[in-house]
Amino acid sequence: MTKKGQALSVLIASTFAFTVCFMVWMMFAVIGIPIQKTLGLNSTEFGLMTAMPVLSGSLVRVPLGIWTDKYGGRIVMTVLMAITVPAIWFMAYATELWHYLMIGLVVGLAGGSFSVGTPYVARWFPKAKQGFAMGIFGAGNAGAAVNKFLAPALVVGFGWTMVPHVYAAIMLGTVLLFWFFSYSDPSHLVPSHIKFKDQLKALKDPKVLKYCQFYSIVFGGYVALSLWMVHYYVGEYGLDIRIAALLAACFSLPGGVLRAVGGWMSDKYGAHDVTWWVLWVAWICLFLLSYPQTDLTINTIAGPQTFHLGLNVYMFTILMFVLGIAFAFGKASVFKYISNDYPTNIGTVSGIVGLAGGMGGFLLPIMFGALVDLTGIRSSAFMLMYAVVWVSLIWMYWTDVRGKNLLSDNSPAVVA
């Protein structure tokens, strides 16, 4: 097979593998609801349970990125997926909260696949096409939406314990398919004289810290909301789990699939411009989503008049759809930044930035649950994210935007 054919095969196999990994990573978004009812969990405990896979998937991202640079993405990805299969299967037999927390840590390793696939795929393509290639691979985030289509059907038809069994079988099949349709290229490996501590020096780079902040919003927020939305629809609007999952997919699906478009836009217009406008769109959407259901009583000349203010399920879903698109573009633009600035060290830097994004996805669901238990307001989750995006906009303005005319058609694309 030609080099170009191998690159295409690697891209397809890696994207499929990442889609399955992300589907598994997000499985608590659906099965967590019947588990919560069975165990009598409060919102904070529910948030902790759903977030545990995100924690382990985040913590392994830096070493996985480094190992990918050193050993190659094919072997690292294959071993990573194989490790998760037994844990997925045995989840069906857990009976206590701590069982789910421990098993979730092992299942969560699947989330680290992003830090393997990103450098693995990127090195098969020229720099001018890396943003688009990484965007296609990153579209595997749509596994969160696949989970929302498949898991509810299994839950309703066979009970939630069928989901881990089916997902374990799918993951095992994916391991075999990936191994047979992926390739290795020794020239993509980091030279052996580069040591572990040398690669970690990227942590001292202030630009890496900035990319971590951006990614904790566009990816961490995407993961957190993908985990939380089915629960939110059921609680806020009283929907059946199947309808709730379908509407939640209106956020998860574009948030994954359109990442490839964000990669293309980042190649064409520059990572800086795309990220700047992504944050503004997210800011507007989260401001509107933050408003709680409110009954307002006004004393008029005809007596008290009560008005209801709040998003109905249709407007809420439309805003979530737009937010998902914005996050998709933002996830791609951040990694275009990385491929521009760190072409020889993509694995390590993407692992560090991925860790920051994953930690956002871990902490946010727990904070969502704590805020609901504390305030009784479900939209407090969006209030929290609105505040974080606000901080990000201010940071980006002071570090990158001042003095640049982003509205001009002739302004050059800027990359940090």
Secondary structure as UniProt FT lines:
FT   HELIX           3..25
FT   TURN            26..27
FT   HELIX           28..39
FT   HELIX           43..59
FT   HELIX           61..71
FT   HELIX           73..90
FT   HELIX           91..93
FT   HELIX           97..107
FT   HELIX           108..112
FT   HELIX           113..122
FT   TURN            123..124
FT   HELIX           127..138
FT   HELIX           139..142
FT   HELIX           143..158
FT   TURN            160..161
FT   HELIX           162..181
FT   HELIX           186..188
FT   TURN            192..193
FT   HELIX           196..199
FT   HELIX           200..204
FT   HELIX           206..218
FT   HELIX           220..237
FT   HELIX           241..257
FT   HELIX           259..269
FT   HELIX           271..289
FT   STRAND          294..300
FT   TURN            301..302
FT   STRAND          303..309
FT   HELIX           313..341
FT   TURN            343..344
FT   HELIX           346..375
FT   TURN            378..379
FT   HELIX           380..396
FT   HELIX           397..401
FT   TURN            402..403
FT   TURN            406..407
FT   TURN            409..410
//
